[in-house]
């Protein structure tokens, strides 16, 4: 049997209309759209289409009317496309800026009612969505006026949608509550991602309630006591292959310890991919943690996040190309299964509303990452923040074992001078960082 062809169509692209008009029979459509006028004009053409298999929405709104101009035609598409299997929604007011936007009191979501629901989905991602609710006497009635159902919209989705075919569920922020409501219905779920923090008891109940066996779990934390709360995941120990416990840098977020990793290694022997936050050992690299990681029996890919610190006191030792190589290469040599190691210093939170502090732009530009991967009998190291030319310069600097960015390299890398210097030297002092932006020598 011939493989089914798929075609990605961005409704904002100038060629989108022609792509839809000349569509071959049997082709599956992966649709992307926004709040822009061309997307809004083309959405109605997808109603009743048997070709639409995936829809990804990334839209920003400032008023309820603007949001409804997208969600109302989108609703008709979701209700009428029988082969829709994957849905991703990111519909929100602006997330950053000097002023906090007003959240409208009027309802502006999809408005499913009276048993309406999309086809049974195999993948659902909700990054942001204007959840509605029945108006009440509360002084806070966001997205309420005009909501067509009783109670909370999230409750309507939980009770009305078909969840038994869902294999992948990704929920951010307030949408995370949906997972706890539908957990007993997730009989085929394999991958779960939650971005919002939940306490250990909530998570323990969730993982006990999900009837399927999970292969991939992504969470920001396992609670305040990570040594103890690894047991939350034990109902899925036999099948769990990919685990990510990671969140933007914060001084009070727990990070993995040697004891926690020993527990993880012994309880989850099937892990092939692991992403975690770890600390340095005082002013040294955590050699004991690296020894434990080398002993994971099935691990193939590893992501380690170290904190960066603040501009007036960045944590030492610094993660540079040389130190990343000295950390990753012995780990690859000692492990019989590891193929790739990602090392990171710093994970600043996204900018929100209001005026950013001095540390916010400094942290974004002084965070760095390195990838060390097996290449035959050798291991190659690259910095994903740099292009090919800059990585070639970085390799020359590593061969010469320099700890200061060569002036000749900096002069050739005008658009990447900060990222290159951070990769060679580590985080820059604030005045030096500012001078680079001014173009000072």
BELFEN-V191561 format. One record per backbone hydrogen bond with DSSP energy under -0.5 kcal/mol. NH is the residue of the N-H (numbers start at 0). CO is the residue of the C=O. If there is no record, write none. Layout:
nh->(NH	NH)
co->(CO	CO)
//
This chain:
nh->(6	8	8	10	10	12	15	18	19	20	21	22	26	27	28	29	30	30	31	32	39	40	41	42	43	44	45	46	48	52	53	54	55	56	57	58	60	66	67	68	69	69	70	71	73	74	75	76	77	78	79	80	81	83	84	85	86	87	88	89	90	91	91	96	103	106	115	118	120	121	122	123	124	125	126	126	127	130	132	133	140	142	143	143	144	146	152	155	156	157	158	159	160	162	165	166	167	168	169	170	171	174	175	176	177	178	179	180	181	182	184	185	185	186	188	189	190	191	192	193	194	202	203	204	205	206	207	208	209	210	211	213	214	215	216	217	218	225	227	228	229	230	231	232	233	235	236	238	239	240	241	242	243	244	245	245	248	252	255	260	261	262	263	264	265	266	267	270	271	272	273	274	275	276	277	278	280	281	283	286	289	290	291	292	293	294	294	295	299	300	301	302	303	304	305	305	306	309	312	314	319	320	323	324	325	326	327	328	330	331	332	333	334	338	339	340	341	342	342	343	344	345	353	359	360	361	362	363	364	365	366	367	369	370	371	372	372	373	374	377	379	381	383	385	390	391	392	393	394	395	396	397	398	399	400	401	409	410	411	411	412	412	415	416	419	420	421	422	423	424	425	425	432	433	434	435	436	437	438	439)
co->(27	6	29	8	31	9	12	14	15	16	17	19	23	4	50	6	28	53	8	55	35	36	37	38	39	41	42	43	45	28	28	85	30	87	32	89	91	62	63	64	65	66	66	67	69	70	71	72	73	74	75	76	79	80	52	52	122	54	124	56	127	58	89	351	101	144	112	77	161	84	84	167	86	169	88	124	88	128	142	150	138	103	104	140	104	143	131	151	152	153	154	155	156	160	162	121	121	190	123	192	125	171	172	173	174	175	175	176	177	178	181	181	182	184	185	166	166	215	168	217	170	198	199	200	201	202	203	204	205	182	185	211	189	189	241	191	243	223	224	224	225	227	228	229	230	232	233	235	235	214	214	272	216	274	218	243	346	249	276	256	257	258	259	260	261	262	263	267	240	240	300	242	302	244	304	255	283	279	280	284	285	286	287	288	289	290	291	292	271	271	339	273	341	275	303	343	277	312	309	307	317	422	319	320	321	322	323	324	326	327	328	329	330	299	299	371	301	340	369	303	367	305	96	356	356	357	358	359	360	361	362	344	342	381	340	370	379	338	377	374	372	370	381	382	386	387	388	389	390	391	392	393	394	395	397	396	405	406	407	408	408	409	412	413	415	416	417	418	419	420	420	421	428	429	430	431	432	433	434	434)
//
